[in-house]
Amino acid sequence: MANLNPRPLTPEAIQRLHAKMRSRHWQDPTSESSSLVVVVPPQSPVSPQDTFSTLISGVGEESAQTHSPYASPPSTPPRAPRQRQQKSLTPAERAKRREKIEIFLEADHERQQQAEPSSLPVIKAPNFGLPSKSYKSTPILTAESATPQPTTKRTFSLPILGGSDDYRFIGFDSQVQALMNCYRLPWAVQYEVSRYRSQNTAFCFSLNEYNEIFEKLCQIHQAVRTKHGQLDGSNIEARQVFSLIRSIYRKRPPSKGHEGKESQLDSMELRIDVSQIDAKDPYVELDFEEKAILAGSGAGLGLSPDSPDGPEWYGGRVAQCVTLVEHPKKKNPVLAQKPNEDLFTLVLMKHKIAPSTRVSRMFGSRRILQCSISKKVVKKRSEALRNFFWGKRFVLNGRVFEAICAKDETVYMLETGDYIEGVMQVPTLDHISNNGRMTMGEFFDWHNPIIFNSRQTISKWSARFSLGFSRSIPACRFDPRNILEMQDIRNGAGLHDWEVMTDGCGFMNREVALQVQRMLDLKHLPTAIQARVGGVKGMFMLHPSLAENALSQPRLWCRSSQIKIRHGQHFFVTSSHSQLTLDLLRCAHPKMPANLSRELISCLDNGGVTADLFEQILIETLEQKFTQLATWDGKDARVRLWHAVFDLEHVLQGRLRRETAGASRAWGYGEALDITELEFSFDSDDEDETEEMSVSGDPEQTSGLPAGLAEQVLHFLMQGFHPNEAPILKEKLDKLILRIVQEYVKKYRLVLERSVEAFALPDPLGVLEPGQVYFRGTTSWQNRDGSWSDTLLGDVLATRHPCKVASDVQKFVAVDCPELREWPDVVLFSTKGARSPLSLLGGGDYDGDTVVVIFEPEIVNAFRNAPLLPNGLCQGDPAPDFIEKYFDKSVQRLDQFLRVESDHGVILKILQKMLLAPLVNQNTVGMYSTMHEKACLEYGYNDPKTIILAQKFCQCLDGVKAGLTIKPSVKNEDKKLFDSISLPKSRGGQQGFTDESWMVSPRKRATKSSSLPPDVIERLWDMGQTKAIEYRKILSDPERKGGRYNDPVLCEPYESACARAKALMSIGIGEAMKEDIEEIEATVDWIRDEYDERVEQKKYPLKQLAWKERREVINSVATELKASLEALDITVLSKLEAERVAASYAYVSDMRRYNRTHPKWQDKGTDFPFNVMFRELANIKAQSKPHAIAITEDFSMRLVVHSSFVRKH
């Protein structure tokens, strides 16, 4: 075990170090270079290429060349996996190591003191005939430093931290692992075997059974192995694992306790065996990535002509998801006696396409595990969760993964080595790529080197790790000399963050914008992007200089406020291209109109906007949506209804998100997530909201029916079904209408036609005066008088999320500045005045914050700005003693920490614990948001108690970066005060957002003081509830029953086949056809029995399952039916005719079963025939219509109805 109590430096040792420092005359030979560059003097006892890893590792280790997974292959054969053994150091070696650390830290401190910003050259903005600003900038790398130099990077072996107790195994068995390695199975196949083992021990087989499975895989894919050359087979082989496991399972004799296990196995099939198009096939992507890693071409980083799937391909788009499961402690007395960390286990999930990140592109998707944790578990056992990951190593398929970052409810784990010899022998894994793999310490040096960021606090250093996991796409690559640094514009004394007028926003030249436009195939040139490059984050807008925009090479100007991670000079030269690639997050895509949120409505109401106006907007919104969806009569009613569902449910955006396979936000397809969706999501990295790739709109490959309700309605309408004639379509439409009404009422989605949500950026020319804003859209909007405009003029309101206090909404004057027309689709704010305008809006900045701008005259004219406090402060600004009074602050810097601690293993463990801190801290944010809402009802919006709670919330939201944590005594006192106060349903309390009877049961008003004004949210809730009940009564009107369920068109194929068989029987030649029909009937009846058993199961009825689980159950039944029909020995009927007869019989028999079990409800049925054979039933219905045409699914999913076809004539 590593030494947990290292000997501190003595006063004599410190004096010797200072004497050495003075005698060496440390000077920075590149004083004119950027502050991002750190050059170690040549007379230093440590070479410039040494990193923090080599300093804290053992002295005298063997030097070795390490390579990025995408760098050029080494000239010498790659070294074998390192033996991870901790080296025992003598006291003299330990003292020598501490001396080297001290020398590096003192040099870093002196370098920062000698930085001279006055040496920056001046770059002038173009002159438009008005006074322009000058900007100081300098290359982050000088021309001399950009010349590559040969280096030898020293590496180290991470010590074993405690032996076998520090290991957690995921579906692991040493004998099975050895067998898989002997067969040289590809990674995805091994992953699938482990996934079955982790999900259910009933599917763990004997070694002989596994040997049979692996032998068959080798026989099936021998040709594929030969074709792929250096690859040992293809990851696509993973698709065969399910069928082989099921065949082996069925050979087993029945045993007690395993009844019904086969149905559980069948329900798991979809998780690995769905036929997907290549663009969304994770196994194809894994093959591409493995080829790129083995070739060392750097193709996985993107923008490479050597990529296996064209120059636009990039890697890192496959998610290896792991779910953390909490053991039922009460049911397991053995676990009850173990420590908290053993209360959890990890279950592997299916590979899936997901957004790419810089880290996943650099190391490959296979080397990253994403562990998802439910919010409930995080809330209940946050400390136990951190202990579960802290200092532990997780073994999957013989590879070791360690936790390196926690973000939201996800822990990211990186592959750091092979399974360590000495704990359990595992044969070599040399057939799976291992070049470029890093240990945890080496990963720190690559991503966030401690030696160049040692002046940061530990909490701030650890908070920067999430930057590497921002979901992005590679857009362009820079010469290191074209990444420049420039100073921020500061007004006033510069003592406060809100005096920085350009916080988080730099410049890009036109070439960068052109490459982004070509990469994404955008219609308009993006004038602003949100991106990452190296250790820089934030927004980049077009540079105002015509000369800079004329350059043919891409160039960036980074503000000092954008530099979050500092790297050494040689880092950019010797590392891979990953840190010189522009990681694009989003382009400027304004959303018009914007939606209001509950917080914003409360703030506007407090500012003077009447509740009558909000009520009128809500009624107009609901009436418009309901009329569009509930009008089923008239000319082209089916087409208009299709267009309404398509538009209101954002179906196009959903399809585009699926088509772009994880890069939807860069294209702007993820912008449907507006401010109302963010109200209950408090992400520490606000530009990186959670984006779960929904596949609910994809048609099932077997049945053809999508899982999403909106897509189901669209498919029914396209195939000729009409809600007045098809009860099943009417039921789905009714459910969809009520769901949409519920969404608008519960989330208070008041649509303001004259509003826009867009990126907020500083004025690049300095022409706007304080209190002025500028916005011009690339698309125009209609004014009240019928005219059209593309530029805002007059008074407007601006706000952003979160909106907690009265000053978070501010009134501005929108002006037209011809000089600023080069920057459309963004809201520009003035850089003049005492403070940044965006700092008034909930403490915002320009690193990617979006603002909602309202120019509805009735709202703007009624609103009154909250008065500013003395010294230019607003209600959101805390008092001077606020932090000291309510928060504990971690002020220890990295250099201070390293002076105290020198043991390598202990340092890594402590830093890893800080990286996992978000698991513990995030609960406080939601808790204080709820407390603030309670205080608004109990004390009033402007009460000091309410305002202090809002300030606590904001500090907790950003406190992780600043090292702030709420004091336990303060937190307990606040909880004691507000836990006894419950929120009404209107604000999400009393199951208000999940109660299915929310539209039926009357609700008592929350008790409020008579001195407080009525709550506008309560009033909108009551009105919305009344309208919802009214709409439900309309939809349940008997006159809208939707026709007869017994559709003669769908019954015709089965009835016609029976009639033909009967006619042929009369002449003695119909026996074979009769047998065909009887076999079809028996097969459908058998599948129906299985379907009913799963739907009606007592523990998890189908209606109570989430759509993903329902989809899995239904698809497994549909797959079984299709396979059974294909296996039939049909002699008379053709294959196509047999499928039509089977679909028709499923429809007819469904009505017969329903009528037998529900004698009071004649002529009705269930969803069964459409769930399992929708494609065949839809074809029957469509072909019954005149002028029907055939169309393939890939075309139908790309067709839309233009709005011109649905206009009233």
BELSULZI-V247875 format. One record per helix or strand. SS is the DSSP state (h for helix, s for strand). FROM is the first residue (numbers start at 0). TO is the last residue. If there is no record, write none. Layout:
ss:from:to
SS:FROM:TO
SS:FROM:TO
This chain:
ss:from:to
h:10:23
h:51:55
h:90:112
h:116:118
s:120:123
s:133:138
h:162:165
s:166:168
h:173:181
h:186:198
h:200:202
h:206:219
h:221:226
h:234:250
h:260:266
h:269:272
h:277:279
h:281:294
h:298:300
s:317:318
s:320:325
h:328:330
h:332:335
h:339:342
s:343:347
s:351:352
s:356:356
h:357:362
h:364:366
s:367:371
h:374:379
h:381:388
s:392:395
s:398:406
s:409:417
h:439:446
s:456:456
h:457:468
s:470:470
s:472:476
h:479:481
s:482:485
s:489:489
h:496:498
s:499:499
s:504:507
h:509:519
s:527:532
s:535:541
h:545:548
s:555:558
h:559:561
s:562:562
h:570:573
h:576:579
s:580:586
s:590:590
s:593:594
h:597:605
h:610:629
h:636:647
h:650:658
h:663:666
s:698:698
s:705:705
h:708:717
h:726:745
s:750:751
s:754:761
s:771:773
s:775:781
s:787:790
s:793:798
h:805:807
s:808:813
h:817:819
s:826:828
h:836:839
s:849:853
h:856:861
h:869:871
h:881:885
s:886:888
s:892:892
h:893:899
h:903:914
h:917:920
h:922:937
h:943:961
s:963:965
h:967:977
h:984:986
h:1015:1034
h:1037:1039
h:1047:1065
h:1070:1094
h:1101:1103
h:1106:1125
h:1134:1156
h:1167:1182
h:1192:1195
h:1202:1205
